[in-house]
Amino acid sequence: MHKSFYASHSVYSEPGRYRETLMRGGVEPKSIARWISSFMQHPRGAESEERGFKPEQAADLELRSVAELLALAVKRNLLDGVSAQHKVGGVCRDFAILAVSRFRERGTPARLRVGFADYLAPGHWEDHWLCEWHDGARWKRLDVEFAAIGGVSFDTLDVPRERFLTASEAWFRIKDEPEIASRFGVSSLGLSGEWFVAGSLLREMAALRKLELKPWDYWGPTKDLSPVSTELSHQARITFDQLASRLRTVSVDGEDEPEALADWPLPEEVISFPQGEAVAVVLRSL
């Protein structure tokens, strides 16, 4: 019997010795989201505005695998009722990959989608990652953070396509309307523009091939980009046009590895900016 490419774990979604811990997250998408939010905290979320975001939580942002995130939650006693310790620090990618892992663990196809949401900051398309899972009939996009806390006017268990643009959709949107490029990025950090969307294209390609990276990872034609060097060369722009076109032609309804992306090189090492400073990170083997 054929098993979906997205129903099995990747190197970063694999829970390892924390498989039983992961299964405590429930079955329904909303239950999974609430469970994840019970021990994870976003540095720019409402909870951080209320309680603050501690240095040790900032260090948590460098964790990449589900096994590492769950290990820390267990170490801090965050899964056994009220804990005096700080929640695990994580961004939207981390919330989403925990949900992806939970779906895959029970054989449900799931994957990360990298793109931009219009509901996080007024007037902006904010960098955002969702968990996309297949309910047997079609793919649904789950916003793990908002499914847990509410606060938006739409179904966070099935985010409307017009409220979340994938990286390739964003790329073509700003090609048609260059003047809106500055609305795409992370507004609170002053990071935005075509160069940011270019990096998202690479991260979306990797995620669709089950290499789930961090939002601040750069390589290949973006390796020379950073928050202080943001100009794309003519050749880089051509490369990104090609990648965006391939991403646009990927069968979003399919459950197999996208053939259109199969020959695009995946990185073995990335330049990462977890705390704003460049760090070389060797990735785990696929």
C-alpha positions in Angstrom: 0.0 0.0 0.0 1.3 3.4 -1.0 2.3 5.6 1.9 2.3 9.4 1.5 5.7 11.1 1.4 4.4 13.5 4.0 3.0 10.8 6.4 6.5 9.8 7.5 8.9 11.7 9.7 11.8 13.9 8.6 15.0 14.2 10.4 13.6 17.2 12.4 10.0 16.0 12.9 11.1 12.7 14.4 10.3 12.6 18.1 12.8 9.9 18.9 12.5 8.8 22.6 9.7 11.4 23.1 7.2 9.5 21.0 4.9 8.8 23.9 5.2 12.4 25.1 4.2 13.6 21.7 1.1 11.4 21.8 -0.2 13.3 24.8 -1.2 16.1 22.4 -4.6 14.6 21.7 -6.0 13.8 18.3 -8.1 16.8 17.1 -6.2 19.7 15.5 -7.5 22.2 18.1 -6.4 19.9 21.0 -3.0 19.5 19.4 -2.6 23.3 19.1 -3.7 23.9 22.7 -1.3 21.3 24.0 1.6 22.8 22.1 0.8 26.3 23.3 0.7 25.0 26.9 4.5 24.7 26.9 5.7 26.9 24.0 6.0 30.7 24.0 6.6 33.0 21.1 9.0 35.9 21.7 6.6 38.5 20.2 3.3 36.9 21.3 0.8 38.3 23.8 2.2 36.1 26.5 5.6 37.6 26.1 4.2 41.1 26.2 2.6 40.1 29.5 5.4 38.1 31.2 8.5 39.0 29.2 10.8 36.7 27.2 13.8 35.5 29.2 17.4 35.0 27.9 17.2 31.3 28.3 14.0 31.3 26.2 15.9 33.3 23.5 18.5 30.5 23.6 15.7 28.0 23.0 15.2 29.5 19.5 18.2 27.7 18.3 16.6 24.3 18.8 15.6 22.7 15.6 14.1 19.2 16.2 10.9 18.1 17.8 12.9 15.7 20.0 15.0 18.7 21.3 11.9 20.8 21.9 10.1 18.0 23.8 13.2 17.1 25.8 13.4 20.7 27.1 9.7 20.8 27.9 10.1 17.6 29.9 13.3 18.9 31.6 11.4 22.0 32.7 8.4 19.9 33.9 6.1 21.8 31.6 3.9 18.9 30.7 2.8 17.9 34.2 0.6 20.8 35.2 1.8 24.1 36.4 5.6 24.6 36.3 7.6 27.3 37.9 10.0 27.3 35.0 9.7 29.3 31.8 8.0 27.8 28.7 10.1 26.7 25.8 10.8 29.7 23.5 9.8 29.1 19.9 8.6 30.9 16.8 5.8 29.9 14.4 8.0 27.4 12.7 8.5 25.5 16.0 4.8 25.5 16.9 4.0 24.3 13.4 6.6 21.5 13.3 5.4 20.1 16.6 1.9 19.8 15.0 3.4 18.3 11.8 5.2 15.7 13.9 2.0 14.8 15.8 0.1 14.3 12.6 2.9 12.3 11.0 3.2 10.1 14.1 -0.3 8.8 13.5 0.2 8.4 9.7 -1.5 11.6 8.6 0.3 13.5 5.9 1.5 16.9 7.2 4.1 19.5 6.1 5.2 23.0 6.9 4.2 25.8 4.6 6.3 28.9 4.5 4.7 32.2 3.6 3.1 35.4 4.8 -0.1 36.2 6.8 -2.1 39.4 6.7 -3.6 39.0 10.2 -0.5 39.4 12.4 0.3 43.1 11.9 -2.1 45.7 10.3 -1.0 46.7 6.8 1.7 44.0 6.6 2.2 40.5 5.3 4.2 39.0 8.1 6.5 36.1 7.8 4.6 33.1 9.1 4.7 29.3 9.0 1.7 27.0 9.2 1.1 23.3 9.6 -0.6 21.9 6.5 -2.3 18.5 7.0 -4.4 16.2 4.9 -7.8 15.3 6.2 -8.3 12.5 3.7 -10.0 14.7 1.2 -7.8 17.9 1.0 -5.0 19.8 2.6 -6.0 22.2 5.4 -3.8 24.9 6.9 -3.6 25.0 10.7 -2.4 28.1 12.5 -1.2 26.4 15.7 -0.7 29.6 17.7 -4.1 31.2 16.8 -6.0 27.9 17.0 -5.0 27.9 20.7 -5.6 31.5 21.6 -8.3 32.7 19.1 -8.5 36.4 18.3 -9.1 36.2 14.6 -12.3 36.2 12.6 -11.7 33.1 10.5 -11.3 29.4 11.1 -7.8 28.9 12.3 -8.1 25.2 11.7 -8.5 25.9 8.0 -6.8 29.2 7.2 -8.4 30.8 4.1 -6.0 31.0 1.1 -6.4 34.7 0.8 -5.2 35.3 4.4 -1.9 33.4 3.9 0.3 33.7 0.8 2.9 31.0 0.3 6.4 32.2 -0.5 5.9 31.8 -4.3 2.6 33.6 -4.2 4.2 36.5 -2.4 7.1 36.6 -4.9 4.8 36.9 -7.8 2.6 39.4 -6.0 5.5 41.8 -5.5 6.7 41.2 -9.1 3.4 42.6 -10.2 3.4 45.3 -7.5 7.0 46.2 -6.6 5.8 49.1 -4.4 4.3 46.6 -1.9 7.5 44.6 -1.3 8.2 46.5 1.9 5.0 45.1 3.4 6.5 41.5 3.3 8.8 40.5 6.2 8.9 40.9 9.9 7.7 44.4 10.7 8.6 44.4 14.4 12.3 43.8 13.4 12.3 46.1 10.4 13.1 43.3 8.0 11.2 43.4 4.7 11.4 43.4 1.0 12.2 41.3 -2.0 15.3 39.8 -0.5 13.3 38.5 2.5 10.8 36.8 0.2 13.7 35.3 -1.8 14.9 33.6 1.4 11.4 32.4 2.1 11.3 30.7 -1.4 14.3 28.6 -0.5 12.9 27.7 2.9 9.5 26.8 1.4 11.3 24.6 -1.2 13.2 22.8 1.6 10.0 22.4 3.8 8.1 20.8 0.9 11.0 18.3 0.6 10.8 17.6 4.4 13.9 19.6 5.4 12.3 21.9 7.9 14.6 24.8 8.6 14.4 28.0 10.7 13.0 31.3 9.4 16.5 32.9 9.7 18.4 30.3 7.7 20.2 31.3 4.4 22.2 29.4 1.8 22.9 29.2 -1.9 22.0 32.4 -3.7 20.9 34.0 -0.4 24.1 33.2 1.6 25.4 36.7 1.1 22.2 38.3 2.2 21.6 39.4 5.7 19.7 42.1 7.5 22.4 44.5 6.5 23.1 43.3 2.9 19.8 42.9 1.1 20.4 43.6 -2.6 19.7 40.8 -5.0 21.9 40.4 -8.1 20.4 40.1 -11.5 21.4 36.4 -11.7 20.0 35.7 -8.2 16.7 37.3 -9.3 16.6 35.0 -12.3 17.3 32.0 -10.1 14.5 33.0 -7.7 12.1 33.5 -10.6 12.8 29.9 -11.7 12.3 28.6 -8.2 9.1 30.5 -7.7 7.8 29.2 -11.0 8.5 25.6 -9.9 6.9 26.1 -6.5 3.8 27.5 -8.3 3.5 24.5 -10.5 3.9 22.0 -7.6 0.8 20.0 -7.2 -0.4 21.4 -3.9 -3.0 18.6 -3.7 -0.5 15.8 -4.1 0.9 13.7 -1.2 4.1 12.7 -2.9 7.5 14.5 -2.9 7.1 17.3 -5.6 8.9 16.2 -8.7 9.4 19.8 -9.8 11.7 20.4 -6.8 13.5 17.1 -6.7 16.7 18.3 -8.4 16.9 21.6 -6.6 19.9 21.3 -4.2 19.3 21.1 -0.5 21.8 22.6 1.9 24.1 20.7 4.1 25.0 23.9 6.0 23.3 27.2 6.4 24.2 30.7 7.6 21.7 31.3 10.5 20.8 34.4 12.4 19.0 33.1 15.5 20.1 36.1 17.7 20.8 38.5 14.8 24.5 37.5 14.4 25.6 35.1 11.6 26.3 31.5 12.7 27.3 28.6 10.5 25.1 25.6 11.2 25.8 22.1 9.9 22.4 20.4 9.3 21.5 16.9 10.2 21.9 14.3 7.5 18.7 13.4 5.6 
